[in-house]
Amino acid sequence: MDDDKIRQSFMPAGQTENFLKHLRQFPTSSYFRRMAPRRVPRFAFEYCDTGAGDDVGIAHNWASLDGVKIVPRYGVTAVSPPVDVELFGTRYAAPIGIAPMGGPSMVWPGADLILAKAAQAARVPYTLGVVGGATIEQVAAVAPDVFWLQMYRFARNDHKIGFDLVRRAAAAGVKVLTLTVDTPVRTIRSREAYAGLGWEFKPDLRMFAEMLMRPRWLMALLRNGYPRFASMQEYAGGLTATNDIIRFARSEMGGAFLWDEIARFRDAWKGPMTVKGIMHPEDAEKALSLGIDGIWVSNHGGRQIEALAPTIDVLPAIAEVVGTRATILFDSGVRSGQDVMRALALGAQAAFAGKAFLWSLAALGEEGPAQLIDLFMNDLRGSLGQIGAQSPAEARAAKVVHPTRIAF
Ligand SMILES: Cc1cc2nc3c(=O)[nH]c(=O)nc-3n(C[C@H](O)[C@H](O)[C@H](O)COP(=O)(O)O)c2cc1C
């Protein structure tokens, strides 16, 4: 699709009836979040919404983003600008993407493919989590133009599974491969644990009762089955039960990629590759030295430990070091198009959201993610127009007030 068609394929903001209908109920992502616990079992909401410990890391991400203020310029743009961007040689309708998630199907059964289809329809990047609920091949079939894949470390047998996943990704036409480095340890997410979720999916009586009280969610579960690590099934030696596959995958998976391992995957994968979870300019520099194409600034959305710095506070220093040598991606705390604009203004080329997409699924089921993408795009377009930027890239020229920026 050429640029004009991509622009045209988007209805002008707020013009579709469906969008307007849902806008009434969900004018921002926080309305999705408010509604979500009333639509899905409690454990499903807690799974998607929890951070590490008492959620302080999430609060810090949000507070730092909220603290970024932009001084507008007028007289340059009469209307909202187009927001399409090129990332790694592919044109997308907006610099907004869906971050990889392991268990979106816990939040809404069948979620991985719902997210992938919404991203394909909107032409924004969709990142499948390698431990997600759909296989690489299933996602390739529904989202061929926007398909990114995230990988964890499966180090056994000299990374046999990892390298086979790379082979499958290439065969499936994955556009960008992402290696996550920010989960060297498994930490406790208190609300998840308190809601009864452990290593395996073993609903107790309370969880069954919660499911029965949410008939729409239950119907989706009956249609799609329990969430499982779908792409892992073919390595599991004939195991088919959900918990058997989860147990198998967990026995194979562990730790976070080391730099020498990243170098080997860099050799094996011929397409664009990003490293996700970078928080320090020197780690960005190290990734660049290995030929990585994209630096994905992330603190896992506050889900690892609470004491990590907010991503927006380290972004400017990383952007300064990276310059034009690689693409910078941003996540952790993004709840609106204005947050996307803040990240663009501080040096990112695109921003991704995780939890906000899960809130949209919980609150609005199958229609949620498409509605959220429209909301984000609408807000981004309006925000750029408001500050006098004529493209996403021009946000970088804005005068930004950023009190919590970290100097290295
Ligand atoms: C439920 C859930 C599961 C996640 N699973 C993964 C994963 O499997 N791999 C990964 O790299 N990041 C994972 N993440 C982190 C996201 O990719 C992303 O970094 C984070 O959600 C961004 O912060 P936000 O939720 O505030 O938007 C997960 C996040 C959530 C909320």
The ligand as a MOL file (V3000), in Angstrom:
LIG
                    3D

  0  0  0     0  0            999 V3000
M  V30 BEGIN CTAB
M  V30 COUNTS 31 33 0 0 0
M  V30 BEGIN ATOM
M  V30 1 C 0.0710 -9.1450 30.9710 0
M  V30 2 C 1.3950 -8.7610 30.4130 0
M  V30 3 C 2.2320 -9.7360 29.9000 0
M  V30 4 C 3.4740 -9.3820 29.3680 0
M  V30 5 N 4.2540 -10.3470 28.7970 0
M  V30 6 C 5.4000 -9.9890 28.1630 0
M  V30 7 C 6.1520 -10.9520 27.4300 0
M  V30 8 O 5.7820 -12.1270 27.3480 0
M  V30 9 N 7.2920 -10.5290 26.8250 0
M  V30 10 C 7.7350 -9.2240 26.8930 0
M  V30 11 O 8.7770 -8.8810 26.3290 0
M  V30 12 N 7.0280 -8.3010 27.5710 0
M  V30 13 C 5.8750 -8.6470 28.1810 0
M  V30 14 N 5.1350 -7.6950 28.8260 0
M  V30 15 C 5.6030 -6.3010 28.8550 0
M  V30 16 C 5.0650 -5.5170 27.6540 0
M  V30 17 O 5.6270 -5.9610 26.4570 0
M  V30 18 C 5.3690 -4.0260 27.7770 0
M  V30 19 O 6.7480 -3.8500 27.9640 0
M  V30 20 C 4.6230 -3.3530 28.9300 0
M  V30 21 O 3.3350 -3.8810 29.0850 0
M  V30 22 C 4.5250 -1.8700 28.6460 0
M  V30 23 O 3.9680 -1.1850 29.7090 0
M  V30 24 P 2.4140 -0.7880 29.8110 0
M  V30 25 O 1.7200 -2.0580 30.1910 0
M  V30 26 O 2.3820 0.2240 30.8770 0
M  V30 27 O 1.9790 -0.2990 28.4690 0
M  V30 28 C 3.8840 -8.0320 29.3720 0
M  V30 29 C 3.0330 -7.0570 29.8950 0
M  V30 30 C 1.7990 -7.4010 30.3950 0
M  V30 31 C 0.9010 -6.3110 30.9120 0
M  V30 END ATOM
M  V30 BEGIN BOND
M  V30 1 1 1 2
M  V30 2 1 2 3
M  V30 3 2 2 30
M  V30 4 2 3 4
M  V30 5 1 4 5
M  V30 6 1 4 28
M  V30 7 2 5 6
M  V30 8 1 6 7
M  V30 9 1 6 13
M  V30 10 2 7 8
M  V30 11 1 7 9
M  V30 12 1 9 10
M  V30 13 2 10 11
M  V30 14 1 10 12
M  V30 15 2 12 13
M  V30 16 1 13 14
M  V30 17 1 14 15
M  V30 18 1 14 28
M  V30 19 1 15 16
M  V30 20 1 16 17
M  V30 21 1 16 18
M  V30 22 1 18 19
M  V30 23 1 18 20
M  V30 24 1 20 21
M  V30 25 1 20 22
M  V30 26 1 22 23
M  V30 27 1 23 24
M  V30 28 2 24 25
M  V30 29 1 24 26
M  V30 30 1 24 27
M  V30 31 2 28 29
M  V30 32 1 29 30
M  V30 33 1 30 31
M  V30 END BOND
M  V30 END CTAB
M  END
